């Protein structure tokens, strides 16, 4: 990692917000659901599925939670009306987790009911480690009444292989990603290669036990590992999918599709773009370097 990239990673609050805003244009579809739908329609035209997410988290006021629930419900109505190939990702801290756990689960049920009425699917995003236990408990509780719900597991966390073992009886639908939250060392593997190895071990464990996995990565080594695993197990394209973030490596997207695999792109939208884009910068500070060089009239050296 270069000195500039290290400064981005550890000193992000010092970066002017307008610089982060330039990056947000790459990773965020816009501020409105209409913006997101235009992006999803373009992705669908390329043969790419989508999952849409309204940005925001850590809501502690019930009126705002109710507004978030209404937004999610409207998303399913709009997806159906426009015939988009898209499901919805939700965050539990947006739906009342920090207010009351039972209240949060009830709100998720409302969303799942609407999704089911449209024949659609809900992915419960995984947030930082303070949410992991509740998220997995809520997922198990919800699976008792719903088949149209999945969850996310993060290869960065030390606990993930154990968590998979605790879910296998459900044959869970899992998005497996590296994870981008800064976590204490006692909870997360610190090394890049170790996280890669844990991702592959988690992927193998899930696929070998019949889980549907969204293989969510831009790491080409892990894309190769995913392709190798599904080939070894003789899985059809309907038994798994690859997933990527909006704005990241369109060439790799095309390579995955042209290799005969299905691909879903995560499409976030909303006015709360700053925290999301900040995490994207921490994950890949090289992007900020390219933006800053362009802003001062310098060509990229890559």
C-alpha positions as CSV (number, residue, x, y, z in Angstrom):
1,X,0.0,0.0,0.0
2,X,1.4,3.4,-0.9
3,X,1.8,6.2,1.6
4,X,-1.1,8.1,0.0
5,X,-3.4,5.0,0.2
6,X,-2.4,4.5,3.9
7,X,-3.3,8.1,4.6
8,X,-6.7,7.6,3.0
9,X,-7.3,4.4,4.9
10,X,-6.5,5.9,8.3
11,X,-7.2,9.6,7.9
12,X,-10.4,9.6,5.9
13,X,-12.1,12.2,8.1
14,X,-9.5,14.7,6.8
15,X,-10.6,14.2,3.2
16,X,-12.9,17.0,2.0
17,X,-16.5,15.8,1.7
18,X,-16.7,17.0,-1.9
19,X,-13.9,14.5,-2.8
20,X,-15.8,11.7,-1.2
21,X,-18.8,13.0,-3.1
22,X,-16.9,12.5,-6.4
23,X,-16.3,8.9,-5.4
24,X,-20.0,8.5,-4.4
25,X,-21.0,9.1,-8.0
26,X,-19.2,5.9,-8.9
27,X,-20.7,3.7,-6.2
28,X,-24.1,5.2,-5.6
29,X,-27.0,5.2,-8.1
30,X,-28.3,8.5,-6.9
31,X,-30.5,10.0,-4.2
32,X,-33.9,8.7,-5.4
33,X,-35.6,5.3,-6.1
34,X,-36.1,6.6,-9.7
35,X,-32.3,7.0,-10.0
36,X,-31.8,3.4,-8.7
37,X,-34.4,2.0,-11.1
38,X,-32.6,3.6,-14.1
39,X,-29.4,2.0,-13.0
40,X,-31.0,-1.4,-12.5
41,X,-32.7,-1.2,-15.9
42,X,-29.3,-0.6,-17.5
43,X,-27.8,-3.5,-15.6
44,X,-30.7,-5.8,-16.6
45,X,-30.1,-4.9,-20.2
46,X,-26.6,-6.3,-19.8
47,X,-27.9,-9.5,-18.4
48,X,-27.1,-8.6,-14.8
49,X,-29.4,-9.0,-11.9
50,X,-29.5,-6.5,-9.1
51,X,-30.2,-6.0,-5.4
52,X,-31.2,-2.5,-4.3
53,X,-30.5,-0.9,-1.0
54,X,-31.6,2.4,0.5
55,X,-28.6,4.0,2.3
56,X,-28.9,4.7,6.0
57,X,-28.3,2.9,9.3
58,X,-28.4,3.4,13.1
59,X,-31.9,4.9,13.2
60,X,-33.1,5.4,16.8
61,X,-36.4,7.3,16.1
62,X,-39.5,5.3,15.5
63,X,-41.0,7.8,13.0
64,X,-37.8,7.4,10.8
65,X,-38.0,3.6,11.2
66,X,-41.6,3.7,9.9
67,X,-40.5,5.8,7.0
68,X,-37.8,3.3,6.2
69,X,-40.3,0.4,6.2
70,X,-42.5,2.4,3.9
71,X,-39.6,3.0,1.5
72,X,-38.7,-0.7,1.4
73,X,-42.3,-1.6,0.7
74,X,-42.5,0.9,-2.1
75,X,-39.3,-0.6,-3.6
76,X,-41.0,-3.9,-4.1
77,X,-44.1,-2.3,-5.6
78,X,-41.9,-0.4,-8.0
79,X,-39.7,-3.4,-8.9
80,X,-42.8,-5.3,-9.8
81,X,-44.4,-2.5,-11.8
82,X,-41.3,-1.9,-13.9
83,X,-40.5,-5.7,-14.3
84,X,-37.0,-5.3,-12.9
85,X,-34.8,-8.3,-12.2
86,X,-34.0,-7.2,-8.7
87,X,-34.4,-8.1,-5.0
88,X,-33.9,-5.9,-1.9
89,X,-31.2,-5.7,0.7
90,X,-32.1,-4.3,4.2
91,X,-30.2,-3.2,7.3
92,X,-31.6,-4.1,10.7
93,X,-30.3,-0.9,12.4
94,X,-32.5,1.0,9.9
95,X,-35.5,-1.0,11.0
96,X,-35.4,-0.5,14.8
97,X,-32.7,-2.8,16.1
98,X,-31.3,-0.1,18.3
99,X,-34.8,0.7,19.7
100,X,-36.2,-2.8,20.4
101,X,-35.3,-6.2,18.9
102,X,-38.9,-7.5,18.7
103,X,-40.0,-4.3,17.1
104,X,-37.2,-4.7,14.5
105,X,-38.2,-8.3,13.7
106,X,-41.9,-7.3,13.3
107,X,-40.8,-4.6,10.8
108,X,-38.8,-7.2,8.8
109,X,-41.9,-9.4,8.8
110,X,-43.9,-6.6,7.2
111,X,-41.3,-6.2,4.5
112,X,-41.1,-10.0,3.9
113,X,-44.9,-10.2,3.5
114,X,-44.9,-7.6,0.8
115,X,-41.9,-9.2,-0.9
116,X,-43.6,-12.6,-0.8
117,X,-46.8,-11.1,-2.4
118,X,-44.6,-10.0,-5.3
119,X,-42.6,-13.3,-5.5
120,X,-39.5,-11.5,-4.4
121,X,-36.6,-11.9,-2.0
122,X,-35.1,-10.0,0.9
123,X,-31.4,-10.1,1.9
124,X,-30.6,-9.1,5.5
125,X,-27.3,-7.2,5.4
126,X,-24.7,-7.9,8.0
127,X,-23.4,-4.8,9.9
128,X,-20.6,-4.6,12.4
129,X,-19.9,-7.2,15.0
130,X,-22.3,-5.7,17.6
131,X,-25.2,-6.8,15.3
132,X,-24.0,-10.3,14.4
133,X,-25.6,-12.3,17.2
134,X,-29.0,-10.6,16.8
135,X,-28.9,-10.8,13.0
136,X,-28.3,-14.5,13.0
137,X,-31.0,-15.1,15.7
138,X,-33.5,-13.0,13.7
139,X,-32.7,-14.8,10.5
140,X,-33.4,-18.2,12.2
141,X,-36.6,-16.9,13.7
142,X,-37.8,-15.5,10.4
143,X,-36.9,-18.6,8.4
144,X,-39.5,-20.4,10.5
145,X,-42.2,-18.6,8.6
146,X,-40.5,-17.4,5.4
147,X,-38.4,-18.9,2.6
148,X,-37.8,-15.6,0.8
149,X,-35.1,-14.3,3.1
150,X,-31.3,-14.6,3.2
151,X,-28.4,-13.3,5.3
152,X,-24.8,-12.1,4.9
153,X,-21.7,-13.6,6.4
154,X,-18.3,-11.9,6.5
155,X,-15.1,-13.9,6.0
156,X,-13.1,-11.3,8.0
157,X,-14.8,-12.4,11.2
158,X,-13.1,-15.2,13.2
159,X,-16.5,-16.7,14.1
160,X,-17.8,-17.2,10.6
161,X,-17.1,-20.9,10.1
162,X,-18.7,-21.6,13.5
163,X,-21.7,-19.5,12.4
164,X,-22.1,-21.5,9.2
165,X,-22.1,-24.7,11.3
166,X,-25.0,-23.3,13.3
167,X,-27.0,-22.4,10.2
168,X,-26.5,-25.5,8.1
169,X,-29.8,-27.1,9.2
170,X,-31.6,-24.3,7.5
171,X,-29.7,-24.6,4.2
172,X,-29.3,-20.9,4.4
173,X,-29.2,-18.5,1.4
174,X,-26.0,-16.6,2.1
175,X,-24.2,-13.7,0.6
176,X,-20.6,-14.4,1.5
177,X,-18.3,-11.3,1.4
178,X,-15.0,-10.3,3.0
179,X,-16.5,-7.6,5.1
180,X,-15.5,-4.0,5.3
181,X,-16.1,-2.9,8.9
182,X,-13.1,-2.0,11.1
183,X,-13.3,-4.7,13.8
184,X,-11.1,-5.5,16.9
185,X,-8.4,-8.0,16.3
186,X,-9.9,-10.5,18.8
187,X,-13.0,-10.6,16.5
188,X,-11.5,-10.4,13.0
189,X,-8.6,-11.9,11.1
190,X,-6.2,-9.0,10.3
191,X,-4.3,-10.5,7.4
192,X,-5.3,-10.2,3.7
193,X,-4.3,-13.8,2.9
194,X,-6.0,-15.1,6.0
195,X,-9.2,-13.5,5.1
196,X,-8.9,-15.0,1.6
197,X,-8.4,-18.4,3.0
198,X,-11.3,-18.1,5.4
199,X,-13.5,-16.9,2.5
200,X,-12.6,-20.1,0.5
201,X,-13.2,-22.3,3.6
202,X,-16.5,-20.7,4.3
203,X,-17.6,-20.9,0.6
204,X,-16.7,-24.6,0.4
205,X,-18.5,-25.4,3.6
206,X,-21.7,-23.7,2.5
207,X,-21.7,-25.1,-1.1
208,X,-20.9,-28.6,0.0
209,X,-23.9,-28.6,2.4
210,X,-26.3,-27.4,-0.3
211,X,-26.6,-23.7,0.6
212,X,-27.3,-21.2,-2.1
213,X,-24.4,-18.7,-2.0
214,X,-24.0,-15.2,-3.4
215,X,-20.2,-15.2,-4.0
216,X,-19.7,-11.5,-3.3
217,X,-16.2,-10.4,-4.2
218,X,-14.1,-8.3,-6.6
219,X,-10.9,-10.3,-5.6
220,X,-10.0,-12.2,-8.8
221,X,-8.4,-15.0,-6.8
222,X,-11.7,-15.5,-4.9
223,X,-13.6,-15.3,-8.2
224,X,-11.4,-18.1,-9.5
225,X,-11.9,-20.1,-6.2
226,X,-15.7,-19.7,-6.6
227,X,-15.6,-20.8,-10.2
228,X,-13.5,-23.8,-9.3
229,X,-15.8,-24.8,-6.4
230,X,-19.0,-24.8,-8.4
231,X,-17.2,-26.7,-11.2
232,X,-15.9,-29.3,-8.7
233,X,-19.4,-29.8,-7.2
234,X,-21.1,-29.8,-10.6
235,X,-23.5,-27.0,-9.7
236,X,-25.8,-25.5,-12.3
237,X,-25.8,-21.7,-12.6
238,X,-29.2,-21.6,-10.8
239,X,-27.6,-23.0,-7.6
240,X,-25.4,-20.0,-6.9
241,X,-24.5,-16.5,-8.2
242,X,-21.6,-14.1,-8.1
243,X,-22.2,-10.6,-6.7
244,X,-20.3,-7.3,-7.1
245,X,-20.8,-3.7,-6.0
246,X,-22.0,-1.0,-8.3
247,X,-19.0,0.9,-9.8
248,X,-16.4,-1.7,-9.2
249,X,-14.4,-3.5,-12.0
250,X,-16.9,-3.6,-14.9
251,X,-14.4,-5.7,-16.9
252,X,-14.4,-8.4,-14.2
253,X,-18.3,-8.3,-14.3
254,X,-18.1,-9.0,-18.0
255,X,-15.6,-11.8,-17.6
256,X,-17.9,-13.5,-15.0
257,X,-20.9,-13.2,-17.3
258,X,-19.1,-14.4,-20.4
259,X,-17.9,-17.5,-18.4
260,X,-21.6,-18.6,-18.1
261,X,-22.2,-17.5,-14.5
262,X,-25.0,-15.4,-13.1
263,X,-24.1,-12.0,-11.6
264,X,-25.9,-9.6,-9.3
265,X,-24.9,-6.0,-8.6
266,X,-25.5,-4.2,-5.4
267,X,-27.2,-0.9,-6.2
268,X,-27.4,1.6,-3.3
269,X,-29.2,4.9,-3.4
270,X,-30.3,7.7,-1.1
271,X,-29.2,10.9,0.4
272,X,-27.1,9.2,3.2
273,X,-24.3,8.4,0.8
274,X,-21.3,9.7,2.9
275,X,-20.9,6.7,5.4
276,X,-21.3,4.2,2.6
277,X,-18.8,5.9,0.3
278,X,-16.3,6.4,3.1
279,X,-16.3,2.6,3.7
280,X,-15.7,2.1,0.0
281,X,-12.7,4.4,0.2
282,X,-11.3,2.6,3.2
283,X,-11.7,-0.7,1.3
284,X,-10.1,0.7,-1.9
285,X,-8.3,4.0,-1.2
286,X,-6.7,3.8,-4.7
287,X,-10.0,5.1,-6.1
288,X,-9.6,8.4,-4.1
289,X,-6.0,8.8,-5.5
290,X,-7.4,8.6,-9.1
291,X,-10.1,11.1,-8.2
292,X,-7.7,13.6,-6.6
293,X,-5.2,13.3,-9.5
294,X,-8.0,14.0,-12.0
295,X,-9.2,17.0,-10.0
296,X,-5.8,18.6,-10.1
297,X,-5.3,17.9,-13.8
298,X,-2.9,14.9,-13.5
299,X,-3.3,11.7,-15.5
300,X,-3.5,8.4,-13.6
301,X,-0.3,6.4,-13.5
302,X,-2.2,3.1,-13.8
